[in-house]
Amino acid sequence: MRDMTVTPLRRTDRRPAADPAAEVVERAKRSAAALDRAGRDADAAPSFPRDGVEALHEAGLLTAFAPRESGGAALTKAQRADALMDALRIVGRADLSLGRIFEGHVNALALFDWYGSAAQKAELATRLVEGRVYGVWATEPAPGVRITVDDALEGAKSFATGAGEIDYAIVTAARDETRRLVIAPAKDAPRADVSGWTVRGMRATMSGRYDLSGLAVAPDMLLGGPGDYDLEPRFTGGAWRFAAVQLGGVERILTLMREALNKAAREDPLVRSQFGAAVVAARSAYLWVREAGLRSESEAPDANSFALMTRGVVERAGLDVIELASRAVGTRAFFTGGDLDRFCRDLGLYLRQAAPDHARDRAAAAWLERDCWGAGDELW
């Protein structure tokens, strides 16, 4: 006769409660191989990484960080910071061009969350289900983009990531001496000109000029109020997001460096010293980005200082790891079509953010005005 005794479940047998942040990160990890393949193909063409964007959509990453009203994951601020950092790093490790596109999309979702109306968030939900991609375009040639008295846009954006390829861009436009945010259609190919995007790195971002002139601005295309885009600490603190993508590139170069070192190289103490220095640089950047993300997502008083300083930390780490990898690996690091060459040139360009020295100076000036340690341990 069969023993029908029921064995009580041990604690380790119980299925843990669903963790929405962990689920988002796990989906990102599962999509990494597809993103990697798409990145290689897009860079080789070069062309906009449509397959990579589709992989992001299939993994649910285009929606995960949207407002909850738009179908986003139910994350606390701390969970969002951790999950977003990991997602940005994972996409960046697969392909930096796609990482830049994804970061712009996430940036747009944050603007909807902060400033969007109920109707705009509902419309966003519909578009995200369809797999639509958003971006944020602020850079512009003189005299800039403005909203005319006839409620139409006039002017163009430059270095517009995904010009003519992404579906919508939140663009800045001047009206009455203040900047407004406008949700503009961005997939009108005749308005896009990417012929000037002749760069060695980040080629697949297709960052060109996009002419917005004559585009009518309906009331539901205005996002938030005058000056909302420049509100702090959201404006400056958001720099941590592109630093997270760059960190993913640093981590990928470190991985490729390790894979390229044969047995003889690994037994060379000088090569081990180079690899050890690269590990320290990458890990140090990780800690800064994580802290900057937590403070920025919670809108802590010193979020801006951390974001500004983190930009420089990641830049230095990236430049150091590129140099260390090329020295340790040698000529093989420069072969066209190789992953190490692609990531080094992509990261080399991506690190060229505006006024890096001024950013660090602003952070240092802010910390000079306060007691670094305070009554407890507030700095760290």
Number of C-alpha atoms within 10 A of each C-alpha: 3 4 5 6 6 6 6 7 8 7 8 7 8 8 7 8 6 8 11 17 21 14 14 21 21 15 16 24 17 12 22 22 14 15 27 19 15 23 27 19 16 21 22 14 11 15 16 27 27 16 16 27 23 18 20 24 20 13 19 20 25 24 26 28 24 26 23 15 16 24 18 19 20 17 18 13 16 15 17 22 23 20 23 25 26 23 27 28 28 27 31 31 25 27 32 32 30 30 30 25 26 26 25 23 24 25 22 22 27 17 20 22 20 14 18 20 15 13 11 19 21 15 12 23 21 13 17 21 14 10 19 19 26 30 27 25 24 18 16 19 12 9 9 16 24 23 23 17 8 9 15 15 22 19 19 25 24 20 20 26 26 33 30 24 21 21 18 24 26 27 28 25 25 18 15 10 10 15 20 23 25 23 22 23 17 25 17 16 11 9 15 24 18 19 10 11 16 12 11 12 20 26 22 29 27 27 25 21 25 27 21 22 16 14 15 16 17 11 9 12 15 20 22 17 13 17 14 18 21 13 9 14 20 20 13 18 23 22 22 30 26 25 32 32 31 30 29 29 31 33 25 24 28 23 15 18 22 16 10 18 17 10 8 8 14 16 11 10 10 12 19 16 14 17 21 12 16 25 18 13 22 25 16 14 26 24 12 21 28 19 18 32 30 21 24 28 22 17 17 14 12 18 24 27 24 29 29 26 22 28 27 20 20 25 23 16 24 29 16 17 27 25 14 22 25 18 14 22 20 11 9 13 21 16 11 11 11 12 17 25 19 25 25 25 17 23 26 19 15 21 19 10 14 8 9 15 12 12 21 20 15 15 18 15 12 13 15 10 8 10 10 13 10 9 7 8 8 10 12 9
